[in-house]
Amino acid sequence: MTNRQLLRTQQAGNFPNRSTGVWAQGYRVGDLVFLQGQAGLTLDGELVGPGDPAAQTRQAIDNIETLLERAGATLADVVKIVVYVTDYAYRPLVYPIISARFPDPKPCSTGLVVSGLALPELTVEIDAWAVVGSGSASSDSRGPS
């Protein structure tokens, strides 16, 4: 089975402790899509909304949506997300945006409060996994109605 890299970036400038090289923003492997955690950075690496969890959540989901499109998927195909916030108080700012952007049924979700992310200005990061094709969440009608 081959994999298809969705976007390559060189982000060592933003992340001084990361080794240099080209990093994948995501891969499609068969019907599975794995995305790098998305935060308040554009796909070009520009910081959005320093210290603003709502703005960073919107940017993260915009990035997820763009990367999914490159994989032939949509937000409806996301089956699992992990949401990292740097303060418990950010949860009420972040989750309504996530709920509004992901269609029903929502993906499985895990939320974690962490002491920090890759840059001190980042307040939220979202990991996403999707299934496309015949096994996608949007095409599966076996679940309860």
C-alpha positions as CSV (number, residue, x, y, z in Angstrom):
1,M,0.0,0.0,0.0
2,T,1.4,3.4,-0.9
3,N,0.9,6.6,1.0
4,R,0.4,10.1,-0.3
5,Q,1.9,13.0,1.6
6,L,-0.6,15.9,1.8
7,L,1.8,18.8,2.4
8,R,5.4,19.2,3.2
9,T,6.8,22.1,5.2
10,Q,10.1,23.2,6.6
11,Q,9.2,24.6,10.0
12,A,12.5,24.5,11.9
13,G,12.5,28.4,12.0
14,N,9.3,28.4,14.1
15,F,10.4,25.5,16.2
16,P,14.1,26.0,17.2
17,N,14.3,22.7,19.1
18,R,13.1,20.6,16.1
19,S,15.6,19.1,13.8
20,T,15.8,20.6,10.4
21,G,14.2,18.8,7.4
22,V,10.9,18.5,5.7
23,W,8.0,17.5,7.8
24,A,4.6,16.1,6.6
25,Q,1.4,17.9,7.6
26,G,-0.5,14.7,6.8
27,Y,-0.6,11.4,5.0
28,R,-3.4,9.5,3.2
29,V,-2.7,5.8,3.4
30,G,-5.4,3.9,1.6
31,D,-8.7,5.1,3.0
32,L,-7.0,6.5,6.2
33,V,-5.9,10.1,6.7
34,F,-3.6,11.1,9.5
35,L,-2.9,14.8,10.1
36,Q,-0.2,16.5,12.1
37,G,-1.6,18.4,15.0
38,Q,-3.0,21.7,13.8
39,A,-2.8,24.9,15.9
40,G,-2.9,28.7,15.5
41,L,-0.4,28.6,12.6
42,T,-1.3,28.9,8.9
43,L,-0.1,26.1,6.7
44,D,2.7,28.5,5.7
45,G,3.7,28.8,9.3
46,E,2.4,32.3,10.2
47,L,1.1,32.7,13.8
48,V,-2.6,33.5,14.1
49,G,-4.2,34.9,17.2
50,P,-1.3,34.8,19.7
51,G,-2.8,33.8,23.0
52,D,-6.3,33.7,21.6
53,P,-7.8,30.1,21.8
54,A,-10.9,30.9,19.7
55,A,-8.9,32.4,16.8
56,Q,-6.4,29.5,17.0
57,T,-9.2,26.9,17.0
58,R,-10.7,28.4,13.9
59,Q,-7.3,28.4,12.2
60,A,-6.6,24.8,13.2
61,I,-9.9,23.6,11.8
62,D,-9.3,25.7,8.6
63,N,-6.0,23.8,8.2
64,I,-7.6,20.5,8.9
65,E,-10.3,21.2,6.3
66,T,-7.7,22.2,3.7
67,L,-5.5,19.2,4.3
68,L,-8.6,16.9,4.2
69,E,-9.6,18.4,0.8
70,R,-6.1,17.5,-0.5
71,A,-6.8,14.0,0.6
72,G,-10.2,13.9,-1.0
73,A,-12.0,14.1,2.3
74,T,-14.2,16.5,4.3
75,L,-14.8,17.3,7.9
76,A,-17.6,14.8,7.8
77,D,-15.0,12.0,7.3
78,V,-13.2,12.8,10.5
79,V,-13.7,9.9,13.0
80,K,-11.4,11.0,15.8
81,I,-10.0,14.2,17.2
82,V,-7.7,15.0,20.2
83,V,-7.9,18.5,21.5
84,Y,-5.1,19.9,23.5
85,V,-5.6,23.2,25.4
86,T,-3.1,24.9,27.7
87,D,-5.7,26.1,30.2
88,Y,-8.9,24.5,31.4
89,A,-10.6,27.9,31.1
90,Y,-10.1,27.7,27.3
91,R,-12.4,24.7,26.9
92,P,-15.7,26.9,26.8
93,L,-14.0,29.0,24.1
94,V,-12.8,26.1,22.0
95,Y,-15.5,23.4,22.0
96,P,-18.4,25.5,20.7
97,I,-16.3,26.3,17.6
98,I,-15.4,22.7,17.1
99,S,-19.1,21.7,17.5
100,A,-20.2,24.3,15.0
101,R,-17.6,23.3,12.4
102,F,-17.9,19.5,12.5
103,P,-21.1,18.1,11.2
104,D,-23.3,15.5,13.0
105,P,-22.4,12.9,14.0
106,K,-19.4,14.5,15.6
107,P,-16.1,12.6,15.7
108,C,-15.0,10.8,18.7
109,S,-13.1,13.3,20.9
110,T,-10.5,13.3,23.6
111,G,-9.7,16.5,25.4
112,L,-6.4,17.2,27.3
113,V,-5.1,20.1,29.3
114,V,-1.4,20.4,28.8
115,S,1.3,22.6,30.2
116,G,2.4,23.9,26.9
117,L,2.6,23.4,23.1
118,A,5.3,23.9,20.5
119,L,5.3,27.7,20.8
120,P,4.5,29.6,24.0
121,E,1.9,31.7,22.1
122,L,-0.1,28.6,21.1
123,T,-3.1,27.8,23.3
124,V,-4.9,24.9,21.4
125,E,-3.9,22.1,19.1
126,I,-6.1,19.6,17.3
127,D,-5.1,16.1,16.0
128,A,-7.5,14.6,13.4
129,W,-7.9,11.2,11.8
130,A,-10.3,10.5,8.9
131,V,-11.6,7.6,6.9
132,V,-12.5,8.2,3.3
133,G,-14.0,5.9,0.7
134,S,-16.3,3.0,1.4
135,G,-15.4,3.0,5.1
136,S,-15.9,6.7,5.7
137,A,-18.0,8.0,8.6
138,S,-20.2,9.9,6.2
139,S,-21.0,6.8,4.2
140,D,-21.6,4.4,7.1
141,S,-25.2,4.0,7.8
142,R,-24.9,1.1,10.2
143,G,-24.9,3.3,13.3
144,P,-28.0,4.1,15.4
145,S,-30.4,6.6,14.1
